[in-house]
Structures are given as structure tokens and as C-alpha cells.
């Protein structure tokens, strides 16, 4: 199937922003680019070393499953964008796809660089590691969103013990409201721990 493939960012600057090619899937696009540009594989491996992966979009839908890299994607233009790997679920899915792609293309990349069989195997293992890392991060729970996470005060100092948004009243009723802590400090001097708290009372 003939389609337009839009290469964005540095990828487009190196290999052209728009390419028309017969490509059913991502593997066909990779094969076409590597066949027409001898420096594509060096650029691809350089991106891998820098922690940059390719985001693949078909009809404005990002491909997030490695099962789709060799399946027919249907009609529509494709957009390929180099993106840095970030700590997000989208980034984890892109790492998974990139790891599978690197594993699939380890033999031709190794042949381009004249690698031995051990080098090709190591490159494939790198792709598997990246894919497994993306899958592990994708399935793991984000601790920042865990409502049952216990608070710790071991290394965080007083920032969790005192809320910055607590109001500081300027007027109190007699013996109805205690003082509000506005400053707290822990110091260790001569093996003696001193606690210093400043309260504001009215």
C-alpha cells in the first residue's frame, strides 16, 4: 500500500520530511529507509544510545503495541517522531515498541556494522532489555498515585510535618485554639539533637 510517511524533527532534517513509499507496516518503513539511506542505521542506533525512541502514528493514533509493528495498518498517512524516553505510561509503551523493533532489526544492523554473531546477539539483548523495561514500567503501579502510601519523615525533614497551605490566624478566641507552628528545625550538635519550634499565637 502506498502512503505518505512524515518524518518529523531531526529525522526529517536528515532523511526528508515527507516520503512516499509502499509500506504496510512499521517494518516496511524501516526497511525502506535503511535501503535508501545508508546512514539510517547509524542514526537509529545513535538515538538508542541517547535514550531517544521513535513514536509511530497512523491516522493520528499512536502505535503502542509491539504486535502491530509487522501487521497491516490499513489506509492513512504515517507520522514518525523521535522523542526522548520519559517517565510516563506513554513513554513506557514507546520503549516497549522500540525494544521489539531493535530486536527485530538486530541482524541487519549488525551486518551493516560488520558485527560478529556475538555482537548481534548483544544488540538483540539490548533491545529485549529495553522492551522488558518498558513492559515492567508499564505494568507497575505509579507510587505517586498510591493513596495508601505511608508517609515517611526519615529524610524529608519538616516539609511533610508542616503543611504550607495551613492558615495562620491573626486572632484567636481565649483558650479555644492552640498556637500554630510556623517554623520547625532539627539540629544535631555534639551528638545532641535539638528541636526548635516557633509558634504564632495571639
KEVEX-6745 format. One line per 10 residues: number of its first residue (from 1); their letters; for each residue x, y, z of N, C-alpha, C. Coordinates in nm, 2 decimals, decimal comma, always signed. Example, Ala and Ser with C-alpha at 12.3 -4.5 7.8 and 13.67 -1.06 7.14 Angstrom:
KEVEX-6745
1) AS) +1,32/-0,57/+0,78/+1,23/-0,45/+0,78/+1,32/-0,33/+0,78  +1,28/-0,22/+0,71/+1,37/-0,11/+0,71/+1,29/+0,00/+0,79 .
This chain:
KEVEX-6745
1) XXXXXXXXXX) +0,08/-0,12/+0,00/+0,00/+0,00/+0,00/+0,09/+0,12/+0,00  +0,06/+0,22/-0,09/+0,14/+0,34/-0,10/+0,08/+0,44/+0,00  +0,17/+0,50/+0,08/+0,12/+0,60/+0,17/+0,23/+0,71/+0,19  +0,19/+0,82/+0,24/+0,29/+0,92/+0,28/+0,34/+0,90/+0,42  +0,47/+0,91/+0,44/+0,53/+0,89/+0,57/+0,60/+1,02/+0,60  +0,55/+1,09/+0,71/+0,61/+1,22/+0,75/+0,71/+1,19/+0,86  +0,83/+1,24/+0,84/+0,94/+1,23/+0,93/+0,96/+1,36/+1,00  +0,94/+1,37/+1,13/+0,95/+1,50/+1,20/+1,08/+1,51/+1,28  +1,10/+1,64/+1,31/+1,22/+1,67/+1,39/+1,35/+1,64/+1,32  +1,45/+1,60/+1,39/+1,58/+1,57/+1,33/+1,58/+1,46/+1,23 .
11) XXXXXXXXXX) +1,48/+1,37/+1,25/+1,47/+1,26/+1,15/+1,43/+1,32/+1,01  +1,34/+1,41/+1,01/+1,30/+1,48/+0,88/+1,41/+1,56/+0,82  +1,49/+1,63/+0,91/+1,60/+1,71/+0,86/+1,71/+1,62/+0,79  +1,73/+1,50/+0,84/+1,83/+1,41/+0,78/+1,78/+1,33/+0,66  +1,65/+1,29/+0,66/+1,61/+1,20/+0,56/+1,49/+1,25/+0,48  +1,45/+1,38/+0,50/+1,34/+1,44/+0,42/+1,21/+1,43/+0,51  +1,14/+1,54/+0,50/+1,02/+1,55/+0,59/+0,90/+1,46/+0,54  +0,89/+1,44/+0,41/+0,78/+1,36/+0,36/+0,84/+1,26/+0,26  +0,80/+1,13/+0,28/+0,84/+1,02/+0,19/+0,72/+0,94/+0,15  +0,71/+0,92/+0,02/+0,60/+0,83/-0,03/+0,66/+0,69/-0,06 .
21) XXXXXXXXXX) +0,60/+0,59/+0,00/+0,65/+0,46/-0,01/+0,54/+0,35/+0,00  +0,57/+0,24/-0,05/+0,48/+0,12/-0,03/+0,52/+0,06/+0,10  +0,43/+0,07/+0,20/+0,46/+0,02/+0,33/+0,33/-0,02/+0,40  +0,32/-0,15/+0,43/+0,21/-0,20/+0,50/+0,22/-0,18/+0,65  +0,34/-0,17/+0,70/+0,36/-0,16/+0,85/+0,49/-0,09/+0,88  +0,52/-0,09/+1,01/+0,64/-0,02/+1,06/+0,77/-0,09/+1,01  +0,77/-0,22/+1,00/+0,88/-0,30/+0,95/+0,91/-0,26/+0,81  +0,81/-0,24/+0,72/+0,83/-0,20/+0,58/+0,89/-0,06/+0,58  +0,85/+0,03/+0,67/+0,90/+0,17/+0,67/+1,05/+0,16/+0,71  +1,08/+0,09/+0,81/+1,22/+0,07/+0,85/+1,31/+0,02/+0,74 .
31) XXXXXXXXXX) +1,26/-0,09/+0,67/+1,33/-0,15/+0,56/+1,35/-0,05/+0,44  +1,25/+0,03/+0,41/+1,26/+0,13/+0,31/+1,36/+0,24/+0,34  +1,36/+0,29/+0,46/+1,45/+0,39/+0,50/+1,60/+0,34/+0,50  +1,62/+0,22/+0,55/+1,75/+0,16/+0,56/+1,80/+0,13/+0,42  +1,71/+0,09/+0,33/+1,76/+0,06/+0,19/+1,79/+0,18/+0,11  +1,73/+0,30/+0,14/+1,76/+0,42/+0,06/+1,86/+0,51/+0,12  +1,88/+0,50/+0,25/+1,98/+0,59/+0,32/+2,07/+0,50/+0,40  +2,20/+0,51/+0,36/+2,30/+0,42/+0,42/+2,33/+0,46/+0,57  +2,30/+0,59/+0,60/+2,33/+0,64/+0,74/+2,21/+0,63/+0,83  +2,10/+0,55/+0,78/+1,98/+0,54/+0,87/+2,01/+0,46/+0,99 .
41) XXXXXXXXXX) +2,07/+0,34/+0,97/+2,10/+0,25/+1,08/+2,20/+0,32/+1,19  +2,30/+0,39/+1,14/+2,38/+0,46/+1,24/+2,31/+0,56/+1,32  +2,22/+0,63/+1,25/+2,13/+0,73/+1,32/+2,04/+0,66/+1,42  +1,98/+0,55/+1,38/+1,89/+0,48/+1,46/+1,96/+0,43/+1,59  +2,07/+0,37/+1,58/+2,15/+0,32/+1,69/+2,20/+0,44/+1,78  +2,23/+0,55/+1,72/+2,27/+0,67/+1,80/+2,15/+0,72/+1,88  +2,03/+0,72/+1,83/+1,92/+0,76/+1,90/+1,89/+0,66/+2,02  +1,92/+0,53/+2,00/+1,90/+0,44/+2,11/+2,00/+0,47/+2,22  +2,12/+0,50/+2,18/+2,22/+0,53/+2,28/+2,19/+0,65/+2,36  +2,12/+0,75/+2,30/+2,09/+0,87/+2,37/+1,95/+0,87/+2,44 .
51) XXXXXXXXXX) +1,89/+0,75/+2,44/+1,76/+0,74/+2,51/+1,64/+0,80/+2,43  +1,66/+0,80/+2,29/+1,55/+0,85/+2,21/+1,49/+0,74/+2,13  +1,35/+0,74/+2,13/+1,28/+0,63/+2,06/+1,19/+0,70/+1,95  +1,14/+0,62/+1,86/+1,05/+0,67/+1,76/+0,91/+0,65/+1,80  +0,83/+0,75/+1,79/+0,68/+0,74/+1,81/+0,62/+0,73/+1,67  +0,54/+0,62/+1,65/+0,48/+0,59/+1,52/+0,33/+0,62/+1,53  +0,28/+0,70/+1,44/+0,13/+0,74/+1,44/+0,08/+0,70/+1,30  -0,04/+0,64/+1,30/-0,12/+0,61/+1,18/-0,26/+0,67/+1,20  -0,30/+0,76/+1,11/-0,42/+0,83/+1,13/-0,44/+0,90/+1,27  -0,33/+0,96/+1,31/-0,32/+1,03/+1,44/-0,34/+0,94/+1,56 .
61) XXXXXXXXXX) -0,32/+0,81/+1,54/-0,33/+0,72/+1,65/-0,19/+0,66/+1,68  -0,14/+0,68/+1,80/+0,00/+0,63/+1,83/+0,00/+0,48/+1,84  +0,09/+0,41/+1,78/+0,10/+0,27/+1,79/+0,18/+0,23/+1,92  +0,11/+0,17/+2,01/+0,16/+0,14/+2,14/+0,18/-0,01/+2,17  +0,14/-0,09/+2,07/+0,15/-0,24/+2,09/+0,26/-0,29/+2,00  +0,36/-0,37/+2,05/+0,46/-0,43/+1,97/+0,40/-0,53/+1,87  +0,28/-0,58/+1,89/+0,22/-0,67/+1,80/+0,18/-0,61/+1,67  +0,18/-0,48/+1,66/+0,13/-0,41/+1,54/+0,25/-0,37/+1,45  +0,37/-0,39/+1,49/+0,48/-0,35/+1,41/+0,49/-0,42/+1,28  +0,44/-0,54/+1,27/+0,45/-0,62/+1,15/+0,31/-0,65/+1,09 .
71) XXXXXXXXXX) +0,21/-0,60/+1,14/+0,07/-0,62/+1,09/+0,03/-0,51/+1,00  -0,05/-0,54/+0,90/-0,10/-0,43/+0,81/-0,18/-0,32/+0,89  -0,14/-0,20/+0,87/-0,20/-0,09/+0,95/-0,32/-0,02/+0,88  -0,36/-0,07/+0,76/-0,47/+0,00/+0,70/-0,43/+0,13/+0,63  -0,53/+0,19/+0,57/-0,50/+0,31/+0,50/-0,47/+0,43/+0,59  -0,40/+0,53/+0,53/-0,37/+0,65/+0,61/-0,23/+0,68/+0,61  -0,20/+0,81/+0,63/-0,06/+0,85/+0,64/+0,00/+0,82/+0,77  +0,14/+0,81/+0,77/+0,21/+0,77/+0,89/+0,30/+0,89/+0,93  +0,31/+0,91/+1,06/+0,40/+1,01/+1,12/+0,50/+0,95/+1,21  +0,63/+0,97/+1,19/+0,73/+0,92/+1,27/+0,80/+1,03/+1,34 .
81) XXXXXXXXXX) +0,81/+1,03/+1,47/+0,87/+1,14/+1,55/+0,97/+1,09/+1,65  +1,09/+1,13/+1,65/+1,19/+1,10/+1,75/+1,15/+1,17/+1,88  +1,14/+1,09/+1,99/+1,10/+1,15/+2,12/+1,19/+1,10/+2,23  +1,23/+1,18/+2,32/+1,31/+1,13/+2,44/+1,22/+1,04/+2,53  +1,28/+0,94/+2,58/+1,21/+0,85/+2,67/+1,18/+0,92/+2,80  +1,06/+0,93/+2,84/+1,02/+0,99/+2,97/+0,96/+0,90/+3,06  +0,94/+0,95/+3,19/+0,88/+0,86/+3,29/+0,73/+0,88/+3,29  +0,67/+0,82/+3,19/+0,52/+0,82/+3,18/+0,48/+0,69/+3,11  +0,35/+0,66/+3,12/+0,30/+0,54/+3,07/+0,31/+0,54/+2,91  +0,30/+0,66/+2,85/+0,32/+0,67/+2,71/+0,46/+0,63/+2,67 .
91) XXXXXXXXXX) +0,56/+0,69/+2,75/+0,70/+0,66/+2,73/+0,73/+0,52/+2,75  +0,67/+0,45/+2,85/+0,69/+0,31/+2,87/+0,64/+0,23/+2,75  +0,53/+0,26/+2,70/+0,48/+0,19/+2,58/+0,57/+0,21/+2,46  +0,62/+0,33/+2,44/+0,71/+0,35/+2,33/+0,84/+0,28/+2,35  +0,89/+0,26/+2,47/+1,01/+0,18/+2,50/+0,98/+0,04/+2,46  +0,87/-0,01/+2,49/+0,83/-0,15/+2,46/+0,84/-0,17/+2,31  +0,77/-0,08/+2,23/+0,78/-0,09/+2,08/+0,92/-0,08/+2,03  +0,99/+0,02/+2,08/+1,13/+0,04/+2,03/+1,22/-0,08/+2,06  +1,20/-0,14/+2,18/+1,28/-0,26/+2,21/+1,25/-0,38/+2,12  +1,13/-0,40/+2,09/+1,10/-0,51/+1,99/+1,15/-0,48/+1,85 .
101) XXXXXXXXXX) +1,14/-0,35/+1,81/+1,20/-0,31/+1,68/+1,35/-0,33/+1,68  +1,42/-0,30/+1,78/+1,56/-0,31/+1,79/+1,60/-0,46/+1,78  +1,52/-0,55/+1,85/+1,55/-0,69/+1,85/+1,53/-0,75/+1,71  +1,42/-0,70/+1,64/+1,39/-0,75/+1,50/+1,50/-0,71/+1,41  +1,55/-0,59/+1,42/+1,65/-0,53/+1,32/+1,79/-0,55/+1,37  +1,81/-0,63/+1,47/+1,95/-0,65/+1,52/+2,04/-0,72/+1,41  +1,99/-0,82/+1,34/+2,07/-0,88/+1,23/+2,11/-0,79/+1,12  +2,02/-0,71/+1,06/+2,06/-0,62/+0,95/+2,15/-0,51/+1,01  +2,12/-0,46/+1,13/+2,21/-0,35/+1,19/+2,35/-0,41/+1,21  +2,35/-0,53/+1,26/+2,48/-0,60/+1,29/+2,56/-0,62/+1,16 .
111) XXXXXXXXXX) +2,49/-0,66/+1,05/+2,55/-0,68/+0,92/+2,60/-0,55/+0,87  +2,53/-0,44/+0,89/+2,58/-0,31/+0,84/+2,71/-0,27/+0,91  +2,72/-0,29/+1,04/+2,84/-0,25/+1,11/+2,94/-0,36/+1,11  +2,92/-0,47/+1,05/+3,02/-0,58/+1,04/+3,04/-0,65/+1,18  +2,93/-0,66/+1,25/+2,94/-0,72/+1,39/+2,95/-0,87/+1,37  +3,01/-0,93/+1,47/+3,02/-1,07/+1,48/+2,88/-1,12/+1,54  +2,87/-1,26/+1,54/+2,74/-1,31/+1,59/+2,72/-1,28/+1,73  +2,83/-1,26/+1,81/+2,82/-1,22/+1,95/+2,77/-1,08/+1,96  +2,82/-0,99/+1,87/+2,77/-0,85/+1,87/+2,63/-0,84/+1,84  +2,58/-0,92/+1,74/+2,44/-0,92/+1,70/+2,35/-0,96/+1,82 .
121) XXXXXXXXXX) +2,40/-1,07/+1,88/+2,33/-1,12/+2,00/+2,32/-1,02/+2,11  +2,43/-0,95/+2,13/+2,43/-0,84/+2,24/+2,34/-0,73/+2,20  +2,33/-0,69/+2,07/+2,24/-0,59/+2,03/+2,10/-0,63/+2,05  +2,07/-0,76/+2,01/+1,93/-0,81/+2,03/+1,90/-0,81/+2,18  +1,99/-0,85/+2,27/+1,97/-0,85/+2,41/+1,94/-0,71/+2,46  +2,01/-0,61/+2,40/+1,98/-0,47/+2,44/+1,84/-0,43/+2,40  +1,79/-0,48/+2,29/+1,65/-0,45/+2,25/+1,55/-0,52/+2,34  +1,59/-0,64/+2,38/+1,50/-0,72/+2,48/+1,50/-0,65/+2,61  +1,61/-0,60/+2,65/+1,62/-0,53/+2,78/+1,53/-0,40/+2,78  +1,54/-0,33/+2,67/+1,46/-0,20/+2,66/+1,31/-0,24/+2,66 .
131) XXXXXXXXXX) +1,27/-0,34/+2,58/+1,13/-0,38/+2,58/+1,08/-0,43/+2,71  +1,16/-0,51/+2,78/+1,12/-0,56/+2,91/+1,11/-0,45/+3,01  +1,20/-0,35/+3,00/+1,20/-0,24/+3,09/+1,07/-0,16/+3,07  +1,03/-0,14/+2,94/+0,91/-0,07/+2,91/+0,79/-0,14/+2,96  +0,79/-0,28/+2,94/+0,68/-0,36/+2,99/+0,67/-0,36/+3,14  +0,78/-0,37/+3,21/+0,78/-0,37/+3,35/+0,73/-0,23/+3,41  +0,77/-0,12/+3,35/+0,73/+0,01/+3,40/+0,58/+0,03/+3,36  +0,54/-0,03/+3,25/+0,40/-0,01/+3,20/+0,30/-0,08/+3,30  +0,35/-0,20/+3,35/+0,26/-0,28/+3,44/+0,27/-0,24/+3,58  +0,38/-0,17/+3,62/+0,39/-0,13/+3,76/+0,30/-0,01/+3,79 .
141) XXXXXXXXXX) +0,27/-0,01/+3,92/+0,18/+0,10/+3,97/+0,26/+0,22/+4,00  +0,21/+0,33/+3,97/+0,28/+0,46/+3,99/+0,27/+0,49/+4,14  +0,38/+0,50/+4,21/+0,37/+0,52/+4,36/+0,32/+0,66/+4,39  +0,33/+0,75/+4,30/+0,28/+0,89/+4,33/+0,12/+0,89/+4,33  +0,06/+0,79/+4,27/-0,08/+0,78/+4,27/-0,14/+0,68/+4,37  -0,06/+0,63/+4,46/-0,10/+0,53/+4,55/-0,16/+0,60/+4,68  -0,29/+0,59/+4,70/-0,35/+0,66/+4,81/-0,31/+0,60/+4,95  -0,27/+0,47/+4,94/-0,24/+0,40/+5,07/-0,09/+0,41/+5,11  -0,01/+0,49/+5,04/+0,13/+0,51/+5,06/+0,15/+0,57/+5,20  +0,23/+0,51/+5,28/+0,26/+0,56/+5,41/+0,36/+0,68/+5,40 .
151) XXXXXXXXXX) +0,33/+0,78/+5,49/+0,42/+0,90/+5,49/+0,55/+0,86/+5,57  +0,66/+0,92/+5,52/+0,78/+0,90/+5,59/+0,84/+1,03/+5,62  +0,91/+1,04/+5,74/+0,97/+1,16/+5,78/+1,12/+1,14/+5,81  +1,17/+1,03/+5,76/+1,31/+1,00/+5,79/+1,41/+1,10/+5,72  +1,39/+1,12/+5,59/+1,49/+1,20/+5,52/+1,42/+1,33/+5,47  +1,29/+1,35/+5,49/+1,23/+1,46/+5,42/+1,22/+1,59/+5,51  +1,27/+1,58/+5,63/+1,27/+1,70/+5,72/+1,14/+1,74/+5,76  +1,11/+1,86/+5,77/+0,98/+1,91/+5,82/+0,88/+1,94/+5,71  +0,92/+1,92/+5,58/+0,82/+1,96/+5,48/+0,70/+1,88/+5,48  +0,70/+1,76/+5,53/+0,58/+1,68/+5,54/+0,51/+1,69/+5,67 .
161) XXXXXXXXXX) +0,58/+1,74/+5,77/+0,52/+1,75/+5,90/+0,44/+1,88/+5,91  +0,47/+1,98/+5,83/+0,40/+2,11/+5,84/+0,35/+2,14/+5,70  +0,22/+2,16/+5,69/+0,16/+2,19/+5,56/+0,18/+2,34/+5,53  +0,22/+2,37/+5,40/+0,24/+2,51/+5,36/+0,11/+2,58/+5,34  +0,00/+2,51/+5,33/-0,13/+2,57/+5,30/-0,21/+2,60/+5,42  -0,16/+2,55/+5,54/-0,23/+2,58/+5,66/-0,24/+2,73/+5,69  -0,36/+2,77/+5,72/-0,38/+2,92/+5,75/-0,32/+2,95/+5,89  -0,27/+3,07/+5,90/-0,22/+3,12/+6,03/-0,31/+3,23/+6,07  -0,40/+3,20/+6,17/-0,50/+3,30/+6,21/-0,43/+3,42/+6,28  -0,48/+3,54/+6,26/-0,43/+3,66/+6,32/-0,50/+3,69/+6,45 .
171) XXXXXXXXXX) -0,61/+3,61/+6,48/-0,68/+3,64/+6,60/-0,74/+3,51/+6,65  -0,72/+3,48/+6,78/-0,77/+3,36/+6,84/-0,87/+3,40/+6,96  -0,97/+3,31/+6,98/-1,05/+3,32/+7,09/-0,97/+3,27/+7,22  -1,01/+3,31/+7,33/-0,93/+3,28/+7,45/-0,94/+3,13/+7,48  -0,82/+3,06/+7,48/-0,81/+2,92/+7,52/-0,89/+2,83/+7,43  -0,93/+2,87/+7,31/-1,01/+2,79/+7,22/-0,92/+2,72/+7,12  -0,82/+2,79/+7,07/-0,74/+2,74/+6,96/-0,59/+2,75/+7,01  -0,52/+2,64/+6,99/-0,37/+2,64/+7,03/-0,29/+2,72/+6,93  -0,17/+2,74/+6,96/-0,08/+2,81/+6,87/-0,05/+2,72/+6,74  -0,02/+2,79/+6,63/+0,01/+2,72/+6,50/+0,16/+2,72/+6,48 .
181) XXXXXXXXXX) +0,22/+2,61/+6,45/+0,36/+2,60/+6,42/+0,39/+2,66/+6,28  +0,48/+2,76/+6,28/+0,51/+2,82/+6,15/+0,66/+2,80/+6,12  +0,73/+2,74/+6,21/+0,87/+2,71/+6,18/+0,92/+2,60/+6,26  +0,99/+2,50/+6,20/+1,04/+2,39/+6,28/+1,18/+2,35/+6,23  +1,27/+2,32/+6,32/+1,40/+2,29/+6,29/+1,46/+2,18/+6,38  +1,53/+2,09/+6,32/+1,60/+1,98/+6,39/+1,75/+2,00/+6,36  +1,83/+2,01/+6,47/+1,98/+2,02/+6,45/+2,05/+1,92/+6,54  +2,16/+1,87/+6,49/+2,24/+1,78/+6,56/+2,38/+1,84/+6,60  +2,40/+1,88/+6,72/+2,52/+1,94/+6,76/+2,58/+1,87/+6,88  +2,71/+1,82/+6,86/+2,78/+1,75/+6,97/+2,70/+1,63/+7,02 .
191) XXXXXXXXXX) +2,64/+1,55/+6,92/+2,57/+1,43/+6,95/+2,44/+1,46/+7,03  +2,40/+1,58/+7,03/+2,28/+1,62/+7,10/+2,18/+1,68/+7,00  +2,06/+1,62/+6,99/+1,96/+1,67/+6,90/+1,87/+1,78/+6,96  +1,86/+1,89/+6,90/+1,79/+2,00/+6,95/+1,66/+2,02/+6,86  +1,55/+2,03/+6,92/+1,43/+2,06/+6,85/+1,39/+2,21/+6,87  +1,36/+2,28/+6,77/+1,33/+2,42/+6,78/+1,20/+2,44/+6,71  +1,10/+2,49/+6,78/+0,97/+2,51/+6,71/+0,93/+2,66/+6,75  +0,88/+2,72/+6,65/+0,83/+2,86/+6,67/+0,68/+2,86/+6,64  +0,60/+2,91/+6,74/+0,46/+2,91/+6,73/+0,41/+3,06/+6,72  +0,31/+3,07/+6,65/+0,25/+3,21/+6,64/+0,12/+3,20/+6,72 .
201) XX) +0,10/+3,28/+6,82/-0,02/+3,29/+6,90/-0,07/+3,43/+6,91  -0,19/+3,44/+6,93/-0,25/+3,57/+6,95/-0,34/+3,57/+7,08 .
